[in-house]
């Protein structure tokens, strides 16, 4: 087992990182707990009523998931998602589809209206239905397992041209503008990644005075158990280099400031953290 596998296994089994102020229940802006998991301002449980005038993003707690108590984000026009991770420094949340079919949900006119979250970027993905014996599968794209069957595989790509895909006996299902953290997020093995959204960073004076942590990163890692992934890509699975004629040219937008995740020397007042220099990345 190589070192990358070991690091990945360690990261997927961390349950949480607690800030130093978790032990003090007298703060104006207390943490909210779901089992042994906790969240800080601007998040709180819907049922928590702190004594301040701060505006919060509300979460609920599901105690009955296969992986134990889990925070849930409810999006008004998109439904419920498990919260897999929070990054307070870069203001982003990682959401996991409880049914393990994120791409299927994103195809259903996914709408963030009336939600406190927004997309980093949007990218146009075209979905195709390809015969299971098509040589485009696994060489250039991976099947979306929850939308596929033994005879036909549903795939999605923003890079491969329709001419290339039709030439491999694939038929267009439709195109959707999907929320992505970076261009190409859902290409190839990324088809199994989670949903990443950001929120408008605001500071409430009451909570700012409460949480004097030297700008430390108190990121929440919820159990990222492999069972949540409905598709396991084997070590032998590789995606071929795409021929130039098969790809569409895409302009790369500027990366948002501070988009490197917590791979910075800012984690200095958190506990229950064994690996502090590991970046949050989507898989």
C-alpha positions as a printed Julia matrix, in Angstrom:
283×3 Matrix{Float64}:
   0.0    0.0     0.0
   1.64   3.27   -1.07
   1.85   6.41    1.05
  -0.99   8.16   -0.83
  -3.39   5.32    0.02
  -2.38   5.46    3.66
  -2.96   9.23    3.8
  -6.32   8.86    2.06
  -7.49   6.17    4.5
  -6.47   8.32    7.44
  -8.31  11.33    6.06
 -11.48   9.35    5.37
 -11.69   8.13    8.94
 -11.33  11.42   10.81
 -14.64  12.23   12.41
 -14.12  15.82   13.48
 -11.76  18.58   14.5
 -12.82  20.43   17.63
 -11.85  24.03   18.31
 -10.41  24.94   21.67
 -13.55  26.82   22.62
 -15.7   23.68   22.43
 -15.2   23.08   26.14
 -16.63  26.45   27.14
 -20.41  26.54   27.04
 -20.65  30.18   28.2
 -19.83  31.75   24.84
 -22.43  33.97   23.21
 -21.94  31.97   20.01
 -21.75  28.35   21.18
 -20.98  25.41   18.92
 -23.8   23.17   17.73
 -23.36  19.43   18.14
 -24.59  16.4    16.22
 -23.3   13.37   18.08
 -19.56  13.98   18.47
 -19.5   16.4    15.52
 -19.64  20.16   15.99
 -20.04  23.28   13.85
 -19.19  26.9    14.59
 -20.55  30.26   13.46
 -21.95  30.97   10.87
 -23.5   27.48   11.17
 -25.78  26.19   13.87
 -28.53  23.66   14.41
 -31.98  24.94   13.57
 -33.09  24.12   17.12
 -30.27  26.09   18.8
 -31.18  29.57   20.05
 -27.98  31.49   20.89
 -28.21  34.78   22.78
 -26.98  37.09   20.06
 -28.17  38.97   16.99
 -26.01  37.11   14.46
 -27.35  35.68   11.21
 -26.77  31.93   10.89
 -26.86  29.2     8.27
 -29.09  26.49    9.7
 -28.33  22.77    9.65
 -30.19  19.79   11.08
 -28.87  16.58   12.63
 -29.65  13.1    11.32
 -28.86  10.49   13.96
 -29.87   7.53   11.8
 -27.36   7.43    8.93
 -25.28   4.32    8.26
 -22.24   6.28    9.43
 -23.67   7.7    12.62
 -24.92  11.21   13.44
 -24.43  13.57   10.5
 -25.19  17.23    9.88
 -27.69  17.84    7.08
 -28.0   20.92    4.86
 -31.48  21.44    3.44
 -31.58  23.44    0.2
 -35.09  24.83   -0.5
 -35.25  23.76   -4.16
 -32.63  20.99   -4.16
 -33.37  18.83   -1.12
 -31.21  17.46    1.69
 -27.5   16.72    1.59
 -25.1   15.29    4.15
 -22.39  17.74    5.19
 -19.07  16.04    4.5
 -16.74  18.95    5.29
 -16.64  22.63    6.14
 -13.79  25.04    5.47
 -14.28  28.23    7.45
 -11.19  30.0     6.07
 -12.09  29.63    2.39
 -15.85  29.57    3.07
 -16.89  26.39    1.36
 -19.01  23.39    2.24
 -18.77  19.87    0.81
 -22.13  18.15    0.4
 -22.77  14.47   -0.23
 -25.92  13.05   -1.79
 -27.48  10.55    0.65
 -28.65   8.44   -2.32
 -25.16   8.34   -3.9
 -26.43   9.83   -7.15
 -25.34  13.46   -7.21
 -25.23  13.66  -11.01
 -28.82  12.47  -11.2
 -29.87  15.27   -8.85
 -27.9   17.89  -10.75
 -29.74  16.9   -13.94
 -33.11  17.78  -12.36
 -32.89  21.56  -12.77
 -30.73  21.95   -9.66
 -31.57  25.3    -8.08
 -29.83  27.18   -5.27
 -32.5   29.88   -5.03
 -33.32  30.94   -1.46
 -30.26  29.0    -0.29
 -27.38  30.63    1.64
 -24.98  28.91   -0.76
 -23.77  29.64   -4.26
 -21.56  27.93   -6.83
 -17.89  28.76   -7.3
 -18.33  28.4   -11.05
 -20.75  26.82  -13.5
 -19.71  24.48  -16.29
 -21.78  23.03  -19.1
 -21.83  19.23  -19.12
 -23.42  17.12  -21.84
 -24.82  13.75  -20.81
 -24.73  10.78  -23.19
 -26.05   7.23  -23.25
 -23.4    4.87  -24.6
 -23.57   1.13  -25.36
 -21.84  -0.82  -22.62
 -19.36  -2.2   -25.16
 -18.33   1.26  -26.45
 -14.59   1.77  -26.26
 -15.1    5.35  -25.07
 -15.97   3.91  -21.66
 -13.11   3.77  -19.16
 -10.7    5.03  -21.8
 -12.12   8.57  -21.79
 -15.15   8.69  -19.48
 -16.52   6.65  -16.6
 -20.14   5.48  -16.27
 -22.44   7.17  -13.79
 -23.37   3.92  -12.09
 -26.67   5.08  -10.57
 -27.91   6.14  -14.03
 -26.57   3.15  -15.97
 -27.65  -0.45  -16.63
 -25.96  -3.54  -18.09
 -26.81  -2.52  -21.66
 -26.17   1.23  -21.6
 -23.94   3.55  -19.6
 -24.78   7.16  -18.84
 -21.75   9.43  -18.95
 -21.13  13.18  -18.72
 -18.39  15.36  -20.12
 -17.6   19.02  -20.64
 -14.42  18.35  -22.63
 -15.28  15.75  -25.27
 -17.03  17.05  -28.37
 -20.39  15.72  -29.51
 -18.76  14.69  -32.81
 -16.31  12.49  -30.89
 -18.99  10.96  -28.67
 -21.45  10.33  -31.5
 -18.62   8.66  -33.37
 -18.47   6.14  -30.53
 -22.18   5.29  -30.82
 -23.2    7.5   -27.87
 -26.48   9.41  -27.98
 -27.07  12.84  -26.44
 -29.41  12.93  -23.43
 -29.11  16.65  -22.79
 -26.87  19.41  -21.44
 -26.93  21.01  -18.0
 -25.01  23.86  -16.39
 -23.54  22.28  -13.25
 -22.05  23.96  -10.16
 -18.34  23.13   -9.9
 -15.47  24.1    -7.61
 -13.07  24.05  -10.56
 -13.45  23.44  -14.28
 -13.32  19.74  -15.08
 -14.43  18.67  -11.6
 -16.79  16.0   -12.92
 -14.54  14.71  -15.71
 -13.39  11.06  -15.63
 -12.86   9.88  -12.01
 -14.26  13.18  -10.76
 -17.71  11.93  -11.76
 -17.93  10.53   -8.21
 -16.94  13.72   -6.4
 -19.17  15.62   -3.99
 -20.86  18.99   -4.41
 -18.82  22.03   -3.33
 -20.54  25.33   -2.62
 -19.48  28.59   -1.04
 -21.28  31.16    1.07
 -20.93  34.92    1.54
 -18.49  35.48    4.37
 -19.94  37.82    6.96
 -18.69  38.73   10.4
 -20.96  39.2    13.38
 -19.3   41.31   16.09
 -20.76  39.19   18.89
 -19.32  35.99   17.46
 -16.05  37.55   16.35
 -15.31  38.58   19.93
 -16.28  35.11   21.09
 -14.01  33.18   18.8
 -10.51  34.52   19.37
  -8.55  31.66   17.82
  -5.7   33.45   16.03
  -7.41  32.89   12.67
  -6.95  29.17   13.13
  -8.6   26.72   10.8
 -11.27  24.78   12.66
 -12.45  22.71    9.72
 -15.1   20.09   10.23
 -14.38  16.68    8.77
 -17.35  14.37    8.94
 -16.77  10.66    8.5
 -15.93  10.19    4.84
 -16.48   6.46    4.86
 -15.79   4.63    1.62
 -19.28   3.12    1.81
 -20.66   6.54    0.86
 -19.05   6.1    -2.54
 -21.3    3.94   -4.71
 -18.57   3.52   -7.33
 -15.12   2.2    -6.48
 -12.52   2.99   -9.13
  -9.85   0.31   -9.05
  -6.14   1.08   -8.97
  -5.86  -0.19  -12.53
  -8.45   2.26  -13.89
  -6.76   4.94  -15.95
  -8.16   7.56  -18.24
  -6.35   7.9   -21.54
  -4.9   11.17  -22.74
  -7.59  12.8   -24.83
  -6.9   13.33  -28.53
  -6.83  17.04  -29.36
  -9.66  16.62  -31.9
 -11.93  15.19  -29.23
 -11.78  18.08  -26.79
 -13.4   21.47  -26.74
 -11.38  24.53  -25.79
 -12.42  25.93  -22.41
 -11.21  29.2   -20.92
 -10.04  28.82  -17.34
 -11.47  31.37  -14.92
  -9.3   32.95  -12.24
  -9.07  30.89   -9.08
 -10.77  32.48   -6.08
  -8.38  33.94   -3.52
  -7.43  31.5    -0.79
  -8.74  28.46   -2.67
  -5.95  26.21   -1.49
  -7.92  24.7     1.36
  -6.36  24.41    4.81
  -2.92  23.56    3.45
  -1.54  26.61    5.22
   0.12  27.09    8.63
  -3.11  28.39   10.16
  -4.25  25.37   12.17
  -2.94  26.26   15.6
  -5.76  26.02   18.11
  -7.68  22.89   17.24
  -7.64  19.53   18.95
  -8.19  15.95   17.82
  -6.18  16.62   14.66
  -3.36  14.3    13.72
  -2.58  15.45   10.18
  -2.8   19.22    9.94
  -1.11  19.84    6.62
  -3.42  17.75    4.41
  -5.4   19.74    1.8
  -9.11  19.26    1.27
  -9.54  18.0    -2.28
 -12.39  16.5    -4.19
 -11.89  13.03   -5.47
